[in-house]
Amino acid sequence: MPSARPDFAGGEVRIAGGTVSLGGVIDAAGSGGPGGAIMATAGGGSLSLLSTAALDASGETGGLVLLSL
């Protein structure tokens, strides 16, 4: 049985592909703890961030958003 988390830490979102297009809300934020992580990797293709994209990995002690080709 999994143990209960002692805080409200953020989650983790990983997106990978040859061509990656991000749009809409991607939420890995924490509430009352550390932020989460959003990682998007486009291996050999292109990575685009659409005008509708809203990425949130915030938290009390920060978070991480990493976009890489």
HUFENWO-V984617 format. One record per helix or strand of 3 or more residues. SS is the DSSP state (a for helix, b for strand). FROM is the first residue (numbers start at 1). TO is the last residue. Records with the same first field share a line. If there is no record, write none. Layout:
SS=FROM-TO  FROM-TO
//
This chain:
b=12-17  20-22  25-27  37-42  47-49  54-56  64-68
//
